[in-house]
Amino acid sequence: MNVLFVVMPFGSIRPNIGVSLLKSHLARIGVVGKVLYLNMRYAHLVGATPYDAISENSLPQSLAGDWVFRSCLYRAQDSADDNYLAEFEERFSIADNPEFSRRSLEDCRAIADSFLRDCLDEVDWQSYDVVGFTSTFAQHVASLALAKLVKDHHPKVRVVFGGANCESTMGLQTHRSFPFIDFVCSGEGDRSFPQLVEALRADRPVDSIGGIIWRRHGNSCFASLTPQSETDMDTLPTPDYSDYFEQFKQFDLSPPNGGGVPMESSRGCWWGQKHHCTFCGLNGGTMAFRSKSGRRVMEELGELCERYRQREFAMVDNIFDMKYFRDLLPTLQKRQIKLTLFYETKANLTKCQLRNMKDAGVEAIQPGIESLNSNVLRLMRKGTTALQNIQLLKWCKEIGIVPHWNLLYGFPGELSSDYEEMTRTIRALHHLQPPSGIARIRLDRYSPNFFDGANLGLIRIRPDRAYSFVYALPDRDIAEIAYFFDYDYADGRVPETYIGPAREAVVQWQTNHPNRGLHCVDHGDRLAIWDFRPHAARMVTVLSSRDRAVYLYCDQHRSLQQILALPEVDDQASSVVPVLSEWIGNRIMIGLDGQYLALAVQVGTPATSGSAQGAEVLQTE
């Protein structure tokens, strides 16, 4: 039994962890698997700039990668193409994404048909018993088009689809709409896919395997759309990336931006189990949080380092497991193996935790900031405040961790005044890492905004209209296959009418970010604050005695009551409040929600006398 996994455009040019893991699972049952990265071949043919424009820079809901291969699937050039291009130029903000243009779409489409024909001719498809297509976001139509060609020319080959585009009802409708697909693997395939392969090898029925959709008398059948999930993450094998590194050498390609070998230390989201963020459509059927032990993570890192001579790893976890502060990070720091790691985290980390991450090799994080207004964060169920988010940005700057983040708007119930406040806030933050952009919330399947939209203030939820230009299917079928949706607001609001100033403030932040910053240096008896930002009120501010103690204490956001409790302040609100107001006016401090945060990034080791020492102790508890 031989199995071929196919990775189609427009996936990122990096190892695919899903099929690489399945390959390792198959090896355990004595089945030979191979991963074929046809996205590499296509990127080499079309060129890095057009490919990256769609793969890396296009909005997922544009379905740009799917449209490129549409004519290969349906063999008809009709008004849908003209309508899509008109829609593309109207909706998808070419001015904000100059590399993502109509020209890049047309360049990619021009070679799509010949690319698929060459793939059909050059791959020995009939030597494989099973050909599996992994499909996520913009890989669906390209995968469907090639799968149809393979099935037409090699009808004995069993075609299997899996991946995020095939979860639950999306996979079921894909199976119903495209009869050349033999099986769909819905959800996690760690158990169901090897069981399917074993059943096919032994010529046994597959009708009892959860998560597998099969065909009987032309009808799509399944025992369950949800497979049995792996609960003991330590039992998972190490992904086999050998095919990726062998094939990567064949093409003139550069490693992707933000590269790193994908690795998984957990699945699901422990925060989402308690408070599902309203906009998040991840973990459709697998929200339950499961993680590997620190020991197993270290073993896997060691295997991947030795096998592929890699030192940079991008963790694909949805959220960082807090237990790793007790086992994984101390072990990484102790062993000094000099790795570079990326993790997704929550934003309410302490400074001590961030230092531990940095010392263990975590160079970049995606902290899920999403907003700098506490009311908006409450509406999205984020579990953080604006000052916690700003505090994280400041500490990342100090410690040397790069935070990747963006801003979202358009949440039902948000106020225009929320964005007026945010605009003022942003003007004080030009020394910190700016967001990659600001965008209206996307409505994804499996998010609370999708399944509970009526209660959250969203109405007339329907598939994003781009789907009608890509799929020649009835509306009811598109509604089942879609992941992205259009919507209206129950109160009729149009967020674009109040978001303009905040958007302009973000652009200005991005423009001004390459400045020498806002720093403070503690000399023990005096604290020097240096402000090199554009429009600084004062380049140098020197604080001593009580003011020095207060400013250092507010390295972490503090309430007025906490500040008044400092021995140096001694409950003298009348004298300290004007000072706090002056610092806020000079933008070296920010005050939000009754809390105060010093904005200067500390340089060097803070002095450990008086209240400065107390502040540092509180930070690390």
N, C-alpha and C positions, 0 to 999 in steps of 0.2 A: 504494500500500500504506500503510494507516494502522494504527498500533499504539497501543493504550491499555493503560497499566499501572495496576493498581488496588491501592491501599493500604487495607486493611480494619482495623477494630478488632481487637485492642486494642494496636496499635503506639503507641509514643510519638509525641506531636505535635511532631515535628521532621522535617526533610527526610530522605527515604529515599535513602541514598547508592547502594544497589544498582541500583534502577530508574532513578535519575537518571543514573547512569553508562551504563546500557544505552541510555537515550534519546540520549546523546551518541554512543555507538557507532553507533546507527542513522542519525544525521544524517550520519555519514561515508559511508554507502552510499546516501544520498538517500532515506531513509525517514522519514516524519513520525511522531514519537512524542509521546505526552502522558501525564502522570502525574496520576491522579485520586485525591485524598486523601479517601476516604470516611470514614476514621477521624476527620477533622476535623468532618465533618457530624454523625457520631454523637456525638462528645464535646460538640458544641454542643447537641444535642437532649437528651441525658441529664443534662448538667451536669458541671462540672469535677470535683466531689468524688467522685461515684460512678465516673466514668471513671478518674480517677487512682488511686482505690482499687484497681482491678483492673489497670490498665496499669502503674502504678509501684510499688504497695505489696503486691501479692499475690505469693505464692511461685509461681514458674513451674510447679512440679510439681503445683500445685493444679488446673491447667487451667481456672481460673475463667472466663477469657475465652472459651474453647471451649464450656464448659457454657452460657454465656449464649445462644449461638446454636444449641444442640443441637436444640431443638424445631423450628427453622426448617429444619434439614437433614433430620430424620427425621419431622417432622410427627406425632409421637406423644408425649403426656405419659404416662409410665408410671412404674413403681416406681423406675426408674433415677434419676429426678429426686429423689425422696424419699431414696433411698439416698445420692445425691451430697451433698445438703444435710446429712444426718446425718454423713457422712464429713467434710464441710467443717468442721462445728462441732467435731468431735472432734480433727481433725489439724492444722488450720492456724492455731492460736494466735491467736485473735481478741484475746486480752488484750494480746499484744505488738504487734498491728497493729490498733488500734481503728478505723481508717478502712476496713479491709478486713473487712467484715461481711456477714452474710446479707442485710441490708437493701440494701447496695450491689449485691449480685448480683441481687436481685429487681427493683430499680429499673432496672438495665440490661437485664434480660431482658424487662421489661414492654413495651419499645418496639422490641425486636429485629425482630419480624416486620414491623411497619409500616415500620420503617426500610428493610428490604430491598425491600419492595414499592415504596416511594417511589423507591429507587435504580433499580429496574427500569423504572419509568415515566418518570423524569426524565432519564435518560441515553440518548442516541441510540446504542444499542449497535450497531445494524446499519450504522452509518457506519464501523465499524472492522472491518478484516480479521482482526486478531488482538487478543485481550484477554488480557493476562497478569496473573496474580495472584501477588504476592510474599508469601510466608508464612514467618513466623518466630515461634516460640513460640506465643502464644495467638491468632494470626491464622488458624489453619488452618480451623476449623469455619466461621467467618464467611465466609471466602473460598470454601469448598466450597459453602455454602448459596447465596451469590449466584451463583456460577458455574453451579450447577444451574439456577437461574431463568433466567439469561441464555441458556444452551444450550437450555432447553425452549422459550423464546419466540423465539429467534433461532438456529436450528440451523446456519446457514451460518457463523456466527462461530466462528473457531478459538480454543479456550480452552487457554491454556498456564499451567502452574504452575511456580514456581521459588522459590528462597529456602532458608533453612537447614532448614526442615521437609521439603524435597524432596531432600535429599542422599542419594545412593546408594540403599540398600534402602528407606529411608523414602519416597523419591520413587517408586520402582518400585511399592511397595505402594499408595501413594496413587493411582497410575495404574490399578492393577488393581482397586481397590475402588470407584472412582468413574468409571464409563464415560462420563460427560459431559465428562471431561477429554480433550482431543485429544493434547496433548503435555506432557511434564514435562521441564524443564531442570534436570538434576542437576549440582550443583557450580558452579564459576565459569562464568558465562555470557558473558564478554567476547568469546569467539570463537564458541561454539556457538549462542548466541541469534541474533546477526546472520546466521550461516550458515543457521539455520532459516528466518528471515524471507526471506532471499534465495531459498532453495529454494521456499518457498511462493509467492513473487512470480513465479518462473519456472516454477512447476508442475513442479518436479523432485523426485525421491525424496529422502527425508531419512535413509535408512537407513545412510549412511556417516558421519553427524555424531556424534562422540563426545559423550556427556553428554546426548543427546536420547533420550527414551523416546517411542515412537509406538505406534499401534494398527494391527494387521493381523488381519482376520478375528476381531475380538473379543479378540485376545491382545495383551499388552504386549510390545513388542520393543525391542531396543537394540543398538547396535554396541558400546558401552562405557558403563558408568555414570560413568566419570571422563572429563571433557572435557580437551581440550588446554589447559593453564594458560598464562597470560601470564607469561613469564619476564622480559621487559624492561619493568619497571614505568613507565619514562619514556615509553613509547609510549601509555599510557592517556590518554584525553581527560579534560578537566575535567568533573565532573558538572554537569548542567544542572538547577539548582534553581528555574528561573523559575516552573514550575507551583506549587511549594510557596508561594512568596512571594505570588503572585497570589491563591491560594485562601485563604491565611491571613488576608488582609484581609477576607474575606467573613464571618468568624465571630468571635464574641465570646470569644476564647480568649487565655489568657495564655501566654507562652513557657514551655516546660517547665523544671522545676527542673534545674539543672546544664546549662543550654542551651548553645548553640553550634552553628555549622554543622558537620556531619560532614565530615571530610576524611580521606583515606587516604594514608599515606606508605609503608606496607609491608604485606605479607601473610605469613601463617605465623608461626612462632616459632623464633628461632634457639636458644633454650634447649630448647624441646621437641624439636628435632631431635637434641639430645644426651641429654637426660634429661626424658622426657615426665612431667610432674607427674601423679601417679596419679589425681587426681580430675578432670582437665581433659578435657572432651569437645569442645573447639573444634578446628577444622582437621581435620575427619574425613578428608578426602582431600588436604589442601593444607597440610601441616605445613611443607613446604619454604619457607625464609625468602627473601623477595624484597623489595627496597626501591627506592624512587625515589632518584635522586641529590639531593643538597642543592639543586642548581640547579633541578631540576624542581619540587621542593617549593616553592621560593621563587616560581617562575613561577605555580604553581597558586594559592598563597595570594594573590598579586597579582591574578590573574584574579577570584577569588571576592570579594576585598575591593572591587575596582572595580565588579564587576557587581552585587553585592547590598548594598553599603555595610555590610558586616559586619566586625567586628574580633575576634569571639570564635569559636574553632574547637575542636571536640572531635575529636581524632584517634582513629579507630576501630582503629588498629593494636593487635595483641595484645601487642606488646612494642616498646620504643624501640630503634632501631638505633644502636648505639654510635658508628658513624662520623659521626653528626650532631654529635657534640661537636667534630669537626674541620672540618665545613663548614657545615651548616645553622645551628647555634646562633651561631657567630661572625658569620655574615652577618646573621642577624636582629638581633643586638645592634648591629652596625655601622650598619645602615640605620635603626634607631630608628623602626620603623613602628608600634610600640605595639599589638601583638596580645596577646590573652589565649588561651593554649593549654592543652589538657589532653592528657596522654599516659599510657599504661600503661607501667610500667617494672618492672625487677627492683629488689629492695630493697637490693642491695649497692653502691649509688652512693656515691661519695666526696663530701665536703663541697664540694670544688671543682667537681665536676660539677653538684651541686645549685645552686650559685651561678650557674654558667653557664646552667643552665636558667631560673632565675629572671630573670636579666638579659636573656634572650632572649624572655621573655613567658610562660613556663610557670608558670601560677598554681596548677595542681592536677595531681596525679598519682594513679594507682592502682597502688601498688607491689607488690601481691600478697603481702602480709605473711602472712596466713593463720594464723600461730601465733606464740606467744612462748615456745616450748619447743623446744630444738634437737633433741631426740629425735623429736618429732612432725614437725618440718620435714624431718628425714632420711627418715622413713617416707614422706612425700609427695613426696620427690625435689625439694625446692624449691631446694636449692643455696645456702641461706643459714642463718645461725644466729640464735638469739634476740637476741643482743646486736647483731648487724647490723641487725635489724629495729627494735630500740629506738633504736639510734644514728640511724637514718634518721628516725624520728619526732621525735627531739630536734633534729636539724639542720633538718628542715622547719619546726619551730616557730621556730627562730632566723632562718632565711632568709626565711620568709614564704610557703612553699608548702603548700597544703592537701593532706594525704594522705587519700585515700578507701580504707578497708580494712575487713576483717571477720576474725573468728576462725572456724576450722573445727575440729570434733572428730569422733571416731568412726573414726579410722584403725586398721585391723587392726594389732595389735602395740603400740599405745600403752599406757602404764601409768597407773594412777590417780595414781601419784606425780608423773607429768608435769604433771598439772593441779593437784596440791597446790603444786608449785613455781611454776606459772604464776599461781596465786592470790596467792602471796606477792609475785611480781614485779609484778603489776598494782597492788598497794597503793602502790608507789613511783612510779607513772606518772601520777598524776591531774592533772599539769600539762601533759600531752601529749595530742594528738588521740586520743580513744577510738575503738574500732571501732564500726561501725554496728550490730553485733550479733554474736552467737555462735550458730552453727548446726551441726547434724550434716551430714556430707558427703552431698551429693546424688550419686546414681549416674547419670551421663549416658552415652548411647551415644557411642562413639568414644574413651572414656577408658580408660586401662589397667585401672581398676577394673572396667570392663565386659568388655573382651576378654581380660583376664588375671586375672579375679577369683579363680579357684581358687588360683592361685599367690600371690595377695596376701592371701588369707584371707577372701574373700567367697564365699558359696554361695547356692544357690536364687535366682539372679538372674532376675527376672520383671518385666514391665511394671508400672509404678506402677498401683495399683488404681483410681486416678481415671480411667484410660482406659476401663475397662469401664462407667463411668457416663456417658461422653461419646460413645463410638462403638458403634453397633449392628453390630459386626463379630465374626467368629469370633476366638477367642483367638489362633490362629496368625497371623491378619492384624494384630491389634493388636500382637503381638510385633514385627512388621516395621515398623509405622508409628510406634512409640513412640520417644521420645528419653529419657524419664525412667524409671528402674527402681527397684523395691524389691529388697531383698537381706537376707540373714541373715549373721551372722558364723560362721565355721567353729568358733571356740572358744566360741560361745554367749554372748558378752559382751553386756551391755546398757549402752551408754555413759552413758545417763541416770542410772545408779546412782552414777556418780562425778563427773559434770560439774557438779552443783548449786552447790558453792562457787565455782567459776570463773564460772559464769553470774551468780551474785549479785555477784561482784567486778566484772564488766563493767558491770552495772546501776549499782553504786555509783560506778564510774569515770565513766560517762555523767552521773550526777547531780552529781558534784563537779567536773566539768571546768570550769565557768565560775568559776574562781578566779584569783587574781592570779599564781599560778604559782611556779616555782622558778627564780631567775635568779642569775647571777654577773656581777660587774663587776670588771674587772682595773684596778687603779690603778698598776700598774708594780711597786711594792714589796709591795703587799698585794692579795689577792683577797677581795672581799666577796661572800658567798653569802646571798641573801635568800630565805627560804622562807615563802610566804604560803598554802601548801596547808592544808586541814583536817588537824588532828592533827600539825602540824609539831613535830618534836622541839626545834628551836631556830629562832627567826625569823632571827637574824643569826649567821653564822659568818664569822670573818675569818682568812684563811690568809696566812702569809708564808713567805719563804725556801723551805726544802725542800718544805713541804706545798703551798704555792702552785704550785711547779713540777710536783709530782706530779699535782695536781688538773687543771691545764691540760693536761698531757701526756695525761691520760685522757679528754680530750674525744673522742678516738677510743678504741675498746676496746683495752686493752693487757694482755699477760700479766704475771705477777709478774716474770719474768725480764727483760722489757723495762723495767719500772719500776726494778728494781734496777740496771740499766745506766745510769740517769741519773747525771750527775756529782754532783748534789745528794744523791743517795741513797747512792752509793758502796757498793752491795752490802750495805747494812745492813738485812737482812730483819727482824731482831729489833725494830728501831725503827719500820719503816714498816708492817709487817703489822698491828700493833694500830691504827694510824691508819686504814688502809683498812677494817678491821673496824668501827671507830667510825663512819666515814662511811656504811658500808652499814647499820648499825643506825639511823642518823639519816635514812636514805633519801635522801641526797644523792649517793650512789653506789650502783651495783648490781654484784654479782659473780656471774657465771654461767660455767660451763664453763671455770673456771680463768682467766677474763678479767675485767677491771675497766673500768667505764665511768662517768665523771662524768655526773650527770643534770641538773645545772643548765644552763639555757639561757643562752648568753653574750649579754650586752648591750653594744653598742658594739664598737669595734675592740680586740681583745686587744693588750696590750703586746707588744713584739717584743724583749724582753730575755731572756737566759738560755734555759732549756729551753722556755719558752713559745714562743719563736721556732722552736725545733727542732720542736715539736709541730705548728705550723702548716705548716712546710715538708713534714713527713711527710704531712699531710692532703692536700696538693694534688698530690702526685706521682702 
